[in-house]
């Protein structure tokens, strides 16, 4: 996130947010959000969009630049100082040097093709998926880690035949009956022929704001963090 009327200089931050026609001090304020196709994880597009809609009218002098990436990469960029904050899907074990503040959580659901035997069920148990062929994200993506952990906890060994890095491709493969997916419920809002079935006692896919534990965010990032739903807990 960078002030439109600022001359970026590495390592300096504006102490105030200025309106568009007011010359402001030099600053460098950054933020980013993931996409699995991705919430912006995931990441989650609807979550990020809500914050931008609340933030932009209050701070017209700030230009928002959305950067898409995997949560692991974004968390590392927050840790090293390349980004002030990021909307991420939190890794199960946390992230050293980074503070993760929960802001939303989506239950995971079954996604299957229109001819799949489970498509009309009111709900399914993860153990019902024991012998299925899966479509999933590549190893190292937090969404994949959440599903792997849930399946292992249910005692289900699964075969992932298709690994992708884009939610639209994942849903396309599922729609054509090449496999099923266990994915965040937010994916059901995509334009797709895939069918979605609730999972009994479903684990949740978390969306969190990542900020550095050791550094204070810049002025623009502080303004975003002041929004009620985003404000880190003390």
C-alpha positions as a printed NumPy array, in Angstrom:
array([[  0.   ,   0.   ,   0.   ],
       [  1.685,   3.238,  -1.099],
       [  0.698,   6.876,  -0.764],
       [ -0.174,   8.175,  -4.219],
       [  1.477,  11.5  ,  -3.524],
       [  4.586,  10.092,  -1.865],
       [  8.039,   9.542,  -3.259],
       [  8.911,   6.049,  -2.041],
       [ 12.209,   5.749,  -0.225],
       [ 13.222,   2.521,   1.416],
       [ 13.04 ,   2.508,   5.188],
       [ 11.089,   5.75 ,   5.753],
       [  7.419,   6.046,   6.677],
       [  4.888,   8.831,   6.642],
       [  3.749,   9.793,  10.147],
       [  0.306,  10.887,   8.89 ],
       [ -2.151,  10.093,   6.109],
       [ -2.688,  13.103,   3.886],
       [ -5.602,  13.839,   1.498],
       [ -4.868,  13.637,  -2.242],
       [ -4.198,  17.353,  -2.791],
       [ -1.904,  17.718,   0.196],
       [  1.79 ,  17.054,  -0.233],
       [  2.773,  14.367,   2.247],
       [  6.141,  13.229,   3.601],
       [  7.959,  10.435,   1.857],
       [  6.727,   7.   ,   2.777],
       [  6.804,   3.301,   1.986],
       [  3.798,   1.361,   3.188],
       [  3.   ,  -2.054,   1.769],
       [  0.351,  -4.676,   2.197],
       [ -0.683,  -7.755,   0.276],
       [ -3.236, -10.527,   0.126],
       [ -3.046, -14.22 ,  -0.999],
       [ -5.234, -15.998,  -3.561],
       [ -5.828, -20.037,  -3.745],
       [ -7.032, -19.387,  -6.584],
       [ -7.059, -17.951,  -3.328],
       [ -9.142, -16.006,  -0.207],
       [ -6.469, -12.763,  -1.508],
       [ -6.428, -16.655,   0.263],
       [ -6.581, -17.452,   0.46 ],
       [ -7.679, -15.999,   0.877],
       [-10.064, -14.576,   0.624],
       [-11.263, -12.123,  -2.018],
       [-14.574, -11.255,  -0.365],
       [-12.824, -10.637,   2.966],
       [-10.192,  -8.355,   1.426],
       [-12.759,  -6.546,  -0.711],
       [-14.79 ,  -5.663,   2.388],
       [-11.758,  -4.034,   3.988],
       [-10.82 ,  -2.09 ,   0.855],
       [-14.386,  -0.767,   0.54 ],
       [-14.257,   0.475,   4.131],
       [-10.712,   1.83 ,   3.885],
       [-10.657,   3.653,   0.532],
       [-13.317,   6.361,   1.159],
       [-11.73 ,   7.26 ,   4.502],
       [ -8.215,   7.566,   3.026],
       [ -8.489,   8.805,  -0.589],
       [ -4.802,   9.727,  -0.641],
       [ -3.713,   6.115,  -0.333],
       [ -3.377,   3.988,  -3.454],
       [ -4.095,   0.297,  -2.882],
       [ -1.997,  -2.213,  -4.814],
       [ -3.028,  -5.825,  -4.465],
       [ -0.288,  -8.45 ,  -4.702],
       [ -1.325, -12.073,  -5.033],
       [  0.797, -14.9  ,  -3.719],
       [  0.94 , -17.974,  -1.547],
       [  0.617, -17.493,   2.202],
       [  4.051, -18.972,   2.926],
       [  5.734, -16.442,   0.628],
       [  3.702, -13.499,   1.927],
       [  4.416, -14.372,   5.559],
       [  8.137, -14.484,   4.799],
       [  7.95 , -11.08 ,   3.094],
       [  6.246,  -9.637,   6.168],
       [  8.938, -11.167,   8.378],
       [ 11.777,  -9.652,   6.321],
       [ 10.129,  -6.225,   6.083],
       [  9.271,  -6.27 ,   2.381],
       [  5.584,  -5.988,   3.356],
       [  3.984,  -4.247,   6.325],
       [  1.099,  -6.709,   6.448],
       [ -0.591,  -9.465,   4.504],
       [ -3.899, -11.318,   4.54 ],
       [ -2.964, -14.984,   4.755],
       [ -4.153, -18.462,   5.543],
       [ -2.364, -19.203,   8.781],
       [  0.038, -22.158,   8.958],
       [ -0.946, -24.677,  11.662],
       [  2.279, -24.182,  13.613],
       [  2.367, -20.396,  13.494],
       [  5.168, -18.294,  12.013],
       [  8.261, -17.126,  13.954],
       [  8.749, -13.364,  13.853],
       [  5.209, -12.752,  12.616],
       [  2.039, -11.967,  14.568],
       [ -1.061, -13.649,  13.139],
       [ -4.423, -12.096,  13.987],
       [ -7.537, -14.15 ,  13.129],
       [-10.194, -12.222,  11.186],
       [-12.312, -14.95 ,   9.543],
       [-12.675, -18.704,   9.177],
       [-14.384, -20.752,   6.476],
       [-15.565, -24.352,   6.945],
       [-14.235, -26.779,   4.376],
       [-16.729, -28.603,   2.16 ],
       [-16.738, -31.377,  -0.417],
       [-16.601, -30.268,  -4.052],
       [-17.589, -32.923,  -6.602],
       [-18.892, -33.299, -10.148],
       [-22.564, -33.222, -11.127],
       [-22.602, -37.019, -11.638],
       [-20.796, -37.954,  -8.434],
       [-22.719, -40.331,  -6.094],
       [-22.264, -37.963,  -3.114],
       [-23.537, -34.846,  -4.869],
       [-27.074, -34.967,  -3.403],
       [-26.133, -35.894,   0.154],
       [-27.159, -33.487,   2.907],
       [-23.688, -33.922,   4.38 ],
       [-20.715, -36.261,   4.252],
       [-18.117, -37.533,   6.678],
       [-14.453, -37.287,   5.717],
       [-14.272, -41.064,   6.14 ],
       [-16.753, -41.383,   3.244],
       [-13.956, -40.14 ,   0.968],
       [-11.519, -42.972,   1.667],
       [-11.299, -44.372,  -1.876],
       [-11.754, -41.189,  -3.867],
       [ -9.359, -39.533,  -6.312],
       [ -8.524, -35.99 ,  -5.237],
       [ -7.751, -32.669,  -6.867],
       [ -5.85 , -30.328,  -4.538],
       [ -3.37 , -27.504,  -4.343],
       [  0.342, -28.175,  -4.414],
       [  2.205, -29.172,  -1.258],
       [  3.349, -26.145,   0.691],
       [  0.098, -24.201,   0.226],
       [ -1.632, -23.632,   3.565],
       [ -4.988, -24.716,   2.158],
       [ -3.424, -28.065,   1.245],
       [ -1.905, -28.342,   4.731],
       [ -5.31 , -27.775,   6.369],
       [ -6.915, -30.521,   4.263],
       [ -3.985, -32.929,   4.733],
       [ -4.203, -32.476,   8.497],
       [ -7.987, -32.977,   8.538],
       [ -7.828, -36.13 ,   6.427],
       [ -5.032, -37.604,   8.532],
       [ -6.973, -36.855,  11.726],
       [ -9.956, -38.72 ,  10.241],
       [ -7.724, -41.675,   9.407],
       [ -8.224, -41.272,   5.677],
       [ -5.421, -42.094,   3.252],
       [ -6.019, -40.297,   0.005],
       [ -4.584, -40.185,  -3.48 ],
       [ -4.058, -36.705,  -4.923],
       [ -3.897, -37.242,  -8.673],
       [ -4.047, -33.582,  -9.715],
       [ -2.096, -30.776,  -8.025],
       [ -2.894, -27.229,  -9.145],
       [ -2.081, -23.651,  -8.119],
       [ -5.336, -22.019,  -9.161],
       [ -8.857, -22.402,  -7.759],
       [-10.529, -22.109, -11.163],
       [ -8.469, -24.962, -12.542],
       [ -9.217, -27.028,  -9.422],
       [-12.962, -26.479,  -9.855],
       [-12.767, -27.178, -13.596],
       [-11.151, -30.572, -13.011],
       [-13.71 , -31.371, -10.318],
       [-16.592, -30.268, -12.565],
       [-15.45 , -32.674, -15.271],
       [-15.442, -35.575, -12.844],
       [-11.685, -36.113, -12.766],
       [-11.623, -36.042,  -8.971],
       [-13.128, -34.473,  -5.879],
       [-11.774, -31.701,  -3.687],
       [-12.08 , -30.69 ,  -0.067],
       [-11.968, -26.913,  -0.154],
       [-13.075, -23.749,   1.684],
       [-16.799, -23.043,   1.441],
       [-16.071, -19.661,  -0.15 ],
       [-15.21 , -21.528,  -3.364],
       [-18.924, -22.276,  -3.768],
       [-19.358, -18.638,  -4.787],
       [-17.326, -19.202,  -7.941],
       [-18.97 , -19.705, -11.327],
       [-18.642, -23.485, -11.632],
       [-20.59 , -26.643, -12.37 ],
       [-19.087, -28.325,  -9.31 ],
       [-21.46 , -29.405,  -6.552],
       [-20.759, -28.569,  -2.91 ],
       [-21.722, -30.742,   0.057],
       [-21.261, -29.817,   3.747],
       [-18.825, -31.936,   5.769],
       [-19.824, -33.178,   9.213],
       [-17.763, -31.518,  11.975],
       [-15.775, -29.749,   9.282],
       [-12.464, -28.145,  10.194],
       [-12.119, -24.482,   9.316],
       [ -9.786, -22.693,   6.937],
       [ -8.44 , -19.64 ,   8.824],
       [ -7.823, -16.185,   7.387],
       [ -5.472, -13.997,   9.407],
       [ -3.602, -10.719,   9.174],
       [  0.166, -11.165,   9.342],
       [  2.254,  -8.35 ,  10.803],
       [  5.85 ,  -8.246,  11.98 ],
       [  6.442,  -9.031,  15.634],
       [  9.565,  -6.849,  15.725],
       [  8.613,  -3.784,  13.657],
       [  5.859,  -1.197,  13.771],
       [  3.766,  -0.926,  10.586],
       [  3.776,   2.256,   8.513],
       [  1.042,   4.879,   8.66 ],
       [ -1.082,   3.446,   5.848],
       [ -0.933,  -0.052,   7.29 ],
       [ -1.828,   1.314,  10.743],
       [ -4.914,   2.933,   9.253],
       [ -6.003,  -0.366,   7.736],
       [ -5.323,  -2.206,  10.994],
       [ -7.545,   0.285,  12.825],
       [-10.625,  -1.133,  11.1  ],
       [-12.702,  -2.983,  13.676],
       [-12.474,  -6.415,  12.031],
       [ -8.747,  -6.158,  11.324],
       [ -7.392,  -4.548,  14.492],
       [ -4.835,  -6.873,  16.123],
       [ -5.603,  -8.001,  19.641],
       [ -3.311,  -6.664,  22.371]])
